[in-house]
Amino acid sequence: MNEMEKGVQHLLGPRTDGLIFPEWVAHGMEFITVAFVSIVVIATLIVLVLFIIDITQRRNAIRHNYPVLGRFRYFFSKAGEFFRQYFFAMDREEMPFNRAEREWVERAADDTDNTIAFGSTKSMNIEGTSIFMGCPFPALESDTVSTLPMEIGPHCRHPYLASSIFNISGMSFGAISAPAVRALSLGAKMAGCWLNTGEGGLSPYHLEGGCDLVFQIGTAKYGVCNPDGSLNEEKLLGIAAQPEVKLFEIKLSQGAKPGKGGILPAAKINAEVAEIRGISQGEDSISPNRHPEIGSVQQLLDFVIHIRQVTGKPVGFKTVIGDCNWLDELCREIGRRGIESAPDFITVDGGDGGSGAAPMPLMDSVGLPLREALPLVADVLLKHGLKQRIRLIASGKLITPTNVAWALCAGADFINAARGFMFALGCIQALKCNKNTCPTGVTTHNARLQAGLDPKVKSVRVANYCQNIVHEVEMIGHSCGVPEPRALRRHHVRIVGGDGLSRPMDELYPSAEILKERDKDRI
């Protein structure tokens, strides 16, 4: 054996049965064997412990009758909501938002090509589908205009000229995280839309981007309340003094839980949230089910007028529609008092839920969906001659251009969205908004989970999403032959019925003007 062979033999180790068997391989195999045996022993002990726990408990029959194995049923049941959206659901199947809708928002937020090929995956004969009536001779692009600004609150000391038809709906700090609020504020400023604070008060993060703000006064009056829950005018003046705050919205009810106040679980209340809201840590924050001061349409108008006098800024209210008779009574009361007494806007929220925590019976079964509520409210305002005085804002699952354009046809002046902007922030519809475990950092105060939400990056996505919505709604309007989106009317869209055939929306929901003409014909 020469010197080179000896060197190689020294590196590889001694021969065993005539074979070269390196010493380091032997040590590695020994380590793997020990590790494998240890894992088997630990796994066996865990299974044994679980077996004993399951076989001795009596609360769960599946786990008692099928110890250990029965646990997999609950694991797969929980995991199903995550696997479903990736492997099993088709593009248009999921609720509350399907893959096609989420992917449109994703592309709009990234400002990438949002065209599709090889035909639509949307079934055109499903009941409720909107089909817009394209004009045979649409307006030339050179003759069209962008969405025009609209004034809110003409009788206020400080009326507001709103530039965007599409805006960010109420999401409270506490319900969503500080980085999420930062990103929304910065993005809203870039896009020129407003940001509703939600009922959780005004945080520094809302002001950080310098965008226009709508301060929401919930039933608990967080941020503007006295210790007994009544309105604190000094705090209200302090909020109104912020130049970014343009509007005040009185929240009567919201789509997720009409008839019940806001719910913020104790797990999501840290020291900062508690300070801004004026509440205690360690217990759920549950708002009253209504404002104690507001028990009638007369008291509602009194409250609106009072806040408007104190702040000098436009004031309106947000509500879910159930019985519509009270709206007629409200309009008649405005007629008696004078048009100046009217709220400056009404936000109509759909009764089919939102991002907030809510009891399932309320989210599923109380309040009209926006598809029915919005035309009804618009008709009440038309009937009483108040449609030009009171701006109508639509809120509820309107996250795509088609839905926004439908709302304009139905009578809305503005559209608010929350969950569309959550998708722009990175939301994956994990359905954990009511817990402190949101994996994308949008609705959690866990610093580790928030680390993936960079406000500077996400704010650009927020702005892109808003601007692309407006652009494509303008595109629908131009296709229908109108110069700008708010010129869309009910005759521009047909709605598919239960028989699979479409009918003009102005036949399904005749406006008050048409009803008046019909009444004349009957006479």
Backbone hydrogen bonds, N-H to C=O, Kabsch-Sander energy under -0.5 kcal/mol:
donor,donor_aa,acceptor,acceptor_aa,energy
6,K,2,N,-2.0
7,G,3,E,-2.0
8,V,4,M,-2.2
9,Q,5,E,-2.6
10,H,6,K,-2.1
11,L,7,G,-1.8
12,L,8,V,-2.4
13,G,9,Q,-1.7
16,T,19,L,-2.7
19,L,16,T,-1.9
21,F,14,P,-1.0
21,F,19,L,-0.7
26,A,22,P,-1.6
27,H,23,E,-2.0
28,G,24,W,-2.1
29,M,25,V,-2.7
30,E,26,A,-2.0
31,F,27,H,-2.2
32,I,28,G,-2.5
33,T,29,M,-2.4
34,V,30,E,-2.1
35,A,31,F,-2.7
36,F,32,I,-2.8
37,V,33,T,-2.4
38,S,34,V,-2.4
39,I,35,A,-2.6
40,V,36,F,-2.4
41,V,37,V,-2.5
42,I,38,S,-2.8
43,A,39,I,-3.0
44,T,40,V,-2.5
45,L,41,V,-2.2
46,I,42,I,-2.5
47,V,43,A,-2.7
48,L,44,T,-2.4
49,V,45,L,-2.6
50,L,46,I,-2.7
51,F,47,V,-2.6
52,I,48,L,-2.3
53,I,49,V,-2.5
54,D,50,L,-2.9
55,I,51,F,-2.7
56,T,52,I,-1.4
57,Q,53,I,-1.3
61,A,59,R,-0.5
64,H,60,N,-1.8
65,N,61,A,-2.8
66,Y,62,I,-2.4
69,L,67,P,-2.9
70,G,66,Y,-3.0
71,R,68,V,-1.2
72,F,68,V,-0.5
72,F,69,L,-1.4
73,R,70,G,-0.8
74,Y,70,G,-0.7
75,F,71,R,-1.7
76,F,72,F,-2.7
77,S,73,R,-1.8
78,K,74,Y,-2.1
79,A,75,F,-2.6
80,G,76,F,-1.5
81,E,77,S,-0.5
81,E,78,K,-0.7
82,F,79,A,-1.1
83,F,79,A,-2.4
84,R,80,G,-2.7
85,Q,81,E,-0.6
86,Y,82,F,-0.6
86,Y,83,F,-0.8
87,F,83,F,-2.6
88,F,83,F,-0.6
88,F,84,R,-1.0
89,A,84,R,-2.8
93,E,90,M,-1.5
94,E,90,M,-0.6
100,A,91,D,-2.3
102,R,98,N,-2.4
103,E,99,R,-2.8
104,W,100,A,-1.8
105,V,101,E,-2.2
106,E,102,R,-2.4
107,R,103,E,-2.4
108,A,104,W,-2.7
109,A,105,V,-2.9
110,D,106,E,-1.7
111,D,107,R,-0.7
111,D,108,A,-0.6
112,T,107,R,-2.2
126,I,123,S,-0.6
128,G,496,V,-3.2
129,T,126,I,-2.0
131,I,494,R,-2.7
133,M,492,H,-3.2
134,G,132,F,-1.2
135,C,479,S,-3.5
139,A,478,H,-0.8
143,D,140,L,-1.7
144,T,140,L,-0.8
144,T,141,E,-0.6
145,V,483,P,-1.8
150,M,162,A,-2.5
152,I,160,Y,-3.0
156,C,153,G,-1.6
158,H,312,G,-2.3
160,Y,152,I,-2.6
162,A,150,M,-2.6
162,A,160,Y,-0.8
167,N,415,I,-2.5
168,I,194,W,-2.4
169,S,167,N,-0.6
169,S,417,A,-2.8
171,M,196,N,-1.0
174,G,176,I,-2.5
175,A,172,S,-0.5
176,I,172,S,-2.4
177,S,442,V,-2.6
181,V,177,S,-2.2
182,R,178,A,-2.6
183,A,179,P,-2.4
184,L,180,A,-2.3
185,S,181,V,-2.7
186,L,182,R,-2.6
187,G,183,A,-2.6
188,A,184,L,-2.8
189,K,185,S,-1.7
190,M,186,L,-1.8
191,A,187,G,-2.4
192,G,188,A,-1.8
193,C,188,A,-1.5
195,L,212,D,-2.2
196,N,168,I,-1.9
197,T,214,V,-2.8
201,G,198,G,-0.6
203,S,201,G,-0.6
206,H,203,S,-0.8
207,L,203,S,-1.0
208,E,204,P,-1.1
209,G,205,Y,-0.5
210,G,207,L,-0.9
212,D,193,C,-0.6
213,L,244,E,-3.1
214,V,195,L,-2.1
215,F,213,L,-0.6
215,F,247,L,-2.7
216,Q,198,G,-0.7
216,Q,214,V,-0.7
217,I,249,E,-3.4
218,G,216,Q,-0.8
221,K,218,G,-1.1
223,G,277,R,-0.6
224,V,221,K,-2.2
226,N,230,S,-3.0
229,G,226,N,-2.4
232,N,224,V,-2.9
233,E,231,L,-0.7
236,L,232,N,-2.1
237,L,233,E,-2.5
238,G,234,E,-1.8
239,I,235,K,-2.0
240,A,236,L,-2.5
241,A,237,L,-1.7
242,Q,239,I,-1.5
245,V,242,Q,-1.3
246,K,213,L,-2.9
246,K,244,E,-0.7
247,L,213,L,-1.4
248,F,314,P,-2.1
249,E,215,F,-2.5
250,I,248,F,-0.5
250,I,316,G,-2.8
251,K,217,I,-2.4
251,K,249,E,-0.7
252,L,250,I,-0.9
252,L,318,K,-2.6
253,S,318,K,-1.2
257,K,254,Q,-1.0
260,K,257,K,-1.9
261,G,287,S,-0.6
264,L,285,S,-2.4
268,K,265,P,-2.0
269,I,266,A,-1.8
270,N,268,K,-0.9
274,A,270,N,-2.5
275,E,271,A,-2.1
276,I,272,E,-2.3
277,R,273,V,-2.3
278,G,274,A,-1.8
279,I,274,A,-2.2
283,E,280,S,-0.6
285,S,264,L,-2.9
286,I,284,D,-0.8
287,S,262,G,-2.4
287,S,285,S,-0.5
294,I,291,H,-1.5
295,G,293,E,-0.7
300,L,296,S,-2.1
301,L,297,V,-2.3
302,D,298,Q,-2.3
303,F,299,Q,-2.3
304,V,300,L,-2.4
305,I,301,L,-2.8
306,H,302,D,-2.3
307,I,303,F,-2.3
308,R,304,V,-2.2
309,Q,305,I,-2.4
310,V,306,H,-2.3
311,T,307,I,-2.7
312,G,308,R,-2.4
316,G,248,F,-2.2
317,F,345,F,-1.5
318,K,250,I,-2.6
319,T,347,T,-2.5
321,I,349,D,-0.6
322,G,323,D,-0.6
327,L,324,C,-1.1
328,D,324,C,-1.2
329,E,325,N,-2.0
330,L,326,W,-2.4
331,C,327,L,-2.5
332,R,328,D,-2.3
333,E,329,E,-2.2
334,I,330,L,-2.1
335,G,331,C,-2.1
336,R,332,R,-1.7
337,R,333,E,-2.1
338,G,334,I,-2.9
341,S,338,G,-1.8
342,A,339,I,-1.3
344,D,315,V,-3.1
345,F,315,V,-0.5
346,I,391,R,-2.5
347,T,317,F,-3.0
348,V,346,I,-0.6
348,V,393,I,-3.1
349,D,319,T,-2.6
349,D,347,T,-0.6
350,G,395,S,-2.0
351,G,368,L,-2.2
353,G,255,G,-0.7
353,G,350,G,-0.5
357,A,263,I,-0.6
362,L,359,P,-0.5
363,M,359,P,-2.1
364,D,360,M,-2.7
365,S,361,P,-2.1
366,V,362,L,-1.3
368,L,321,I,-3.0
372,E,369,P,-1.4
373,A,369,P,-2.5
374,L,370,L,-2.4
376,L,372,E,-1.1
377,V,373,A,-2.4
378,A,374,L,-2.4
379,D,375,P,-2.1
380,V,376,L,-1.9
381,L,377,V,-2.3
382,L,378,A,-2.2
383,K,379,D,-2.7
384,H,380,V,-1.6
385,G,382,L,-1.4
386,L,381,L,-3.1
387,K,381,L,-0.8
390,I,386,L,-2.9
391,R,344,D,-2.1
391,R,389,R,-0.6
393,I,346,I,-2.9
393,I,391,R,-0.6
394,A,414,F,-2.5
395,S,348,V,-2.3
396,G,416,N,-0.8
399,I,397,K,-1.1
404,V,400,T,-2.1
405,A,401,P,-2.8
406,W,402,T,-2.2
407,A,403,N,-2.0
408,L,404,V,-1.8
409,C,405,A,-2.1
410,A,406,W,-2.2
411,G,407,A,-0.9
411,G,408,L,-0.7
412,A,407,A,-2.6
413,D,392,L,-3.5
414,F,392,L,-1.7
415,I,165,I,-3.3
416,N,394,A,-3.2
417,A,167,N,-1.9
422,M,418,A,-1.7
423,F,419,R,-2.3
424,A,420,G,-1.7
425,L,421,F,-1.4
426,G,422,M,-0.6
426,G,423,F,-1.1
427,C,422,M,-2.6
435,K,432,K,-1.9
437,T,432,K,-0.5
441,G,438,C,-1.2
447,A,445,H,-0.6
450,Q,446,N,-2.1
451,A,447,A,-1.0
452,G,449,L,-0.8
453,L,450,Q,-2.4
454,D,452,G,-0.9
458,K,454,D,-2.9
459,S,455,P,-2.2
460,V,456,K,-0.7
460,V,457,V,-0.6
461,R,457,V,-1.1
462,V,458,K,-2.3
463,A,459,S,-2.3
464,N,460,V,-2.6
465,Y,461,R,-2.6
466,C,462,V,-2.1
467,Q,463,A,-2.6
468,N,464,N,-2.6
469,I,465,Y,-2.2
470,V,466,C,-2.2
471,H,467,Q,-2.3
472,E,468,N,-2.3
473,V,469,I,-2.2
474,E,470,V,-2.4
475,M,471,H,-1.7
476,I,472,E,-1.9
477,G,473,V,-2.4
478,H,474,E,-2.6
479,S,475,M,-2.1
480,C,476,I,-1.5
481,G,478,H,-1.3
482,V,477,G,-2.4
487,A,484,E,-2.3
488,L,485,P,-2.2
492,H,489,R,-1.9
493,V,490,R,-1.5
494,R,131,I,-2.8
495,I,503,R,-3.0
496,V,129,T,-2.2
497,G,501,L,-3.0
500,G,497,G,-1.8
503,R,495,I,-1.9
505,M,490,R,-0.8
505,M,493,V,-2.5
507,E,504,P,-1.6
508,L,504,P,-1.5
509,Y,505,M,-3.0
515,L,511,S,-2.2
516,K,512,A,-2.2
517,E,513,E,-1.7
518,R,514,I,-2.3
519,D,515,L,-2.4
520,K,516,K,-2.0
521,D,517,E,-1.9
522,R,518,R,-2.0
523,I,519,D,-1.8
